[in-house]
Amino acid sequence: MLPTNKQKSHRYSFGMIIFLPLLLYISLPAHAEPAKYGELEAAYIYNFTKFTSWPQTHGNRKNRLELCVYGQDDITEKLRSLNSKKAQDKSIHITHSFTEESLDRCHALYMSPSQRKRYEYILGILADRPVLTIGNDSRFLDAGGIISLIQQEDRLRFEINLDALQKSRIIISSKLLALAIVSNQRRPAW
């Protein structure tokens, strides 16, 4: 039996009750342990996947959400804990992507700052594809990324590049957008 719209609405409301306080009230001092910081960033990335919608035609696996990881840092290790968790009734599958061909199956892609020199190249390949690109470097949005995790006033926040989001054809929840720092245009990369 398929869930009714009312049941879907309740599930969405329940998720927002849990997710919104996490983003609004959890803060982490700038001098916190990197391991804890990585766990918090992984939790944000997990919640981004829960409040993003992809076009019906994206991905050939209806029961899997491919979260691809490109590069290596503290967050990439923490993202392994998301393997098999549920997001939008799909099981998250963590993939470490190292080839252009493997990027085609990604619903979301986290790029480590260790891959900074490849930002523009990889993000250029994905510019018009429905892939939620996520980074945690000040240059990530400048290169065409969609979401960048940033530290602001000793809090973890996130910035969204609306131009890149629009090109990707994915939809991010309006409630999530309301919590973001919004950037409307690409700035020159220095």
Order of alpha helices (4+ residues) and beta strands (2+ residues): alpha-alpha-beta-beta-alpha-beta-beta-alpha-beta-alpha-beta-beta-beta-alpha-beta-alpha-beta
